[in-house]
Amino acid sequence: MEDHPFFPISNSEVVNLDFVDSYQHRERTVRLTTGETVYTSRWGGRRLKELFDNQVERTTPANANALRRLIKQLLRRLLGE
């Protein structure tokens, strides 16, 4: 991702990617962490899907394993084990 978290989803809407909770490509809806739902244009939806697909492809098993280890460590600390 670029240095800034803002992404155009249509000619009149820009979203802060830090606040995107989910994206439904078929409906072209973006659900924000605030609970608000906004709609993408066909062009914006296609670009947003490409962005998310590219992020998933860059996630490697090594990164996933490191994240699992970190979560396990945090849970042990929280549970006092």
BAGU-605183 format. One record per residue (C-alpha): residue number from 1; residue in three letters; z, x, y. Coordinates in nm, 3 decimals. Layout:
<rs>
<r seq="NUM" type="ALA" up="Z" east="X" north="Y"/>
...
</rs>
This chain:
<rs>
<r seq="1" type="MET" up="0.000" east="0.000" north="0.000"/>
<r seq="2" type="GLU" up="-0.048" east="0.107" north="0.357"/>
<r seq="3" type="ASP" up="0.219" east="0.213" north="0.605"/>
<r seq="4" type="HIS" up="0.269" east="-0.139" north="0.733"/>
<r seq="5" type="PRO" up="0.354" east="-0.443" north="0.522"/>
<r seq="6" type="PHE" up="0.131" east="-0.693" north="0.707"/>
<r seq="7" type="PHE" up="-0.171" east="-0.836" north="0.528"/>
<r seq="8" type="PRO" up="-0.432" east="-1.086" north="0.654"/>
<r seq="9" type="ILE" up="-0.464" east="-1.387" north="0.424"/>
<r seq="10" type="SER" up="-0.708" east="-1.581" north="0.643"/>
<r seq="11" type="ASN" up="-0.874" east="-1.556" north="0.982"/>
<r seq="12" type="SER" up="-0.564" east="-1.710" north="1.143"/>
<r seq="13" type="GLU" up="-0.274" east="-1.599" north="0.918"/>
<r seq="14" type="VAL" up="-0.108" east="-1.267" north="0.846"/>
<r seq="15" type="VAL" up="0.187" east="-1.229" north="0.609"/>
<r seq="16" type="ASN" up="0.452" east="-0.962" north="0.581"/>
<r seq="17" type="LEU" up="0.422" east="-0.846" north="0.218"/>
<r seq="18" type="ASP" up="0.795" east="-0.766" north="0.213"/>
<r seq="19" type="PHE" up="0.856" east="-1.142" north="0.230"/>
<r seq="20" type="VAL" up="0.604" east="-1.256" north="-0.033"/>
<r seq="21" type="ASP" up="0.790" east="-1.412" north="-0.325"/>
<r seq="22" type="SER" up="0.487" east="-1.524" north="-0.528"/>
<r seq="23" type="TYR" up="0.116" east="-1.589" north="-0.509"/>
<r seq="24" type="GLN" up="-0.072" east="-1.857" north="-0.701"/>
<r seq="25" type="HIS" up="-0.436" east="-1.754" north="-0.697"/>
<r seq="26" type="ARG" up="-0.576" east="-2.078" north="-0.837"/>
<r seq="27" type="GLU" up="-0.405" east="-2.285" north="-0.565"/>
<r seq="28" type="ARG" up="-0.439" east="-2.004" north="-0.308"/>
<r seq="29" type="THR" up="-0.076" east="-2.046" north="-0.205"/>
<r seq="30" type="VAL" up="0.168" east="-1.777" north="-0.101"/>
<r seq="31" type="ARG" up="0.537" east="-1.856" north="-0.138"/>
<r seq="32" type="LEU" up="0.757" east="-1.658" north="0.099"/>
<r seq="33" type="THR" up="1.118" east="-1.556" north="0.041"/>
<r seq="34" type="THR" up="1.208" east="-1.796" north="0.323"/>
<r seq="35" type="GLY" up="1.088" east="-2.085" north="0.105"/>
<r seq="36" type="GLU" up="0.782" east="-2.151" north="0.319"/>
<r seq="37" type="THR" up="0.443" east="-2.192" north="0.152"/>
<r seq="38" type="VAL" up="0.126" east="-2.074" north="0.329"/>
<r seq="39" type="TYR" up="-0.235" east="-2.098" north="0.220"/>
<r seq="40" type="THR" up="-0.496" east="-1.826" north="0.195"/>
<r seq="41" type="SER" up="-0.866" east="-1.852" north="0.260"/>
<r seq="42" type="ARG" up="-1.095" east="-1.780" north="-0.034"/>
<r seq="43" type="TRP" up="-1.159" east="-1.436" north="0.114"/>
<r seq="44" type="GLY" up="-0.790" east="-1.370" north="0.184"/>
<r seq="45" type="GLY" up="-0.684" east="-1.490" north="-0.159"/>
<r seq="46" type="ARG" up="-0.938" east="-1.270" north="-0.331"/>
<r seq="47" type="ARG" up="-0.820" east="-0.965" north="-0.132"/>
<r seq="48" type="LEU" up="-0.452" east="-1.045" north="-0.196"/>
<r seq="49" type="LYS" up="-0.516" east="-1.077" north="-0.570"/>
<r seq="50" type="GLU" up="-0.699" east="-0.742" north="-0.569"/>
<r seq="51" type="LEU" up="-0.406" east="-0.582" north="-0.388"/>
<r seq="52" type="PHE" up="-0.154" east="-0.714" north="-0.641"/>
<r seq="53" type="ASP" up="-0.379" east="-0.627" north="-0.937"/>
<r seq="54" type="ASN" up="-0.412" east="-0.269" north="-0.809"/>
<r seq="55" type="GLN" up="-0.035" east="-0.239" north="-0.771"/>
<r seq="56" type="VAL" up="0.018" east="-0.350" north="-1.130"/>
<r seq="57" type="GLU" up="-0.239" east="-0.098" north="-1.257"/>
<r seq="58" type="ARG" up="-0.052" east="0.184" north="-1.081"/>
<r seq="59" type="THR" up="0.272" east="0.097" north="-1.257"/>
<r seq="60" type="THR" up="0.305" east="0.339" north="-1.545"/>
<r seq="61" type="PRO" up="0.527" east="0.309" north="-1.852"/>
<r seq="62" type="ALA" up="0.722" east="0.611" north="-1.728"/>
<r seq="63" type="ASN" up="0.806" east="0.428" north="-1.406"/>
<r seq="64" type="ALA" up="0.905" east="0.118" north="-1.603"/>
<r seq="65" type="ASN" up="1.131" east="0.322" north="-1.831"/>
<r seq="66" type="ALA" up="1.298" east="0.491" north="-1.535"/>
<r seq="67" type="LEU" up="1.359" east="0.151" north="-1.381"/>
<r seq="68" type="ARG" up="1.511" east="0.021" north="-1.706"/>
<r seq="69" type="ARG" up="1.746" east="0.320" north="-1.722"/>
<r seq="70" type="LEU" up="1.852" east="0.266" north="-1.363"/>
<r seq="71" type="ILE" up="1.922" east="-0.102" north="-1.424"/>
<r seq="72" type="LYS" up="2.127" east="-0.021" north="-1.734"/>
<r seq="73" type="GLN" up="2.332" east="0.234" north="-1.539"/>
<r seq="74" type="LEU" up="2.397" east="-0.013" north="-1.260"/>
<r seq="75" type="LEU" up="2.500" east="-0.285" north="-1.504"/>
<r seq="76" type="ARG" up="2.741" east="-0.048" north="-1.680"/>
<r seq="77" type="ARG" up="2.902" east="0.036" north="-1.347"/>
<r seq="78" type="LEU" up="2.928" east="-0.328" north="-1.247"/>
<r seq="79" type="LEU" up="3.076" east="-0.429" north="-1.582"/>
<r seq="80" type="GLY" up="3.313" east="-0.134" north="-1.589"/>
<r seq="81" type="GLU" up="3.184" east="0.014" north="-1.913"/>
</rs>
